[in-house]
């Protein structure tokens, strides 16, 4: 598993603000979706 940060990106005119919200875990998809071409 890999850990990443969930981010909220807010736009105000031409300016963007990025804010980390919570840590999340990336889990690769398994099962039926892996067998699709």
TAURQUI-V429830 format. One record per pair of residues at least 24 apart in sequence whose C-alpha atoms are under 6 Angstrom apart, sorted by the first residue. I is the first residue (numbers start at 1). J is the second residue. D is the distance in Angstrom with one decimal. If there is no record, write none. Layout:
i=I j=J d=D
i=I j=J d=D
//
This chain:
i=1 j=26 d=5.8
i=1 j=27 d=5.5
i=2 j=26 d=5.1
//
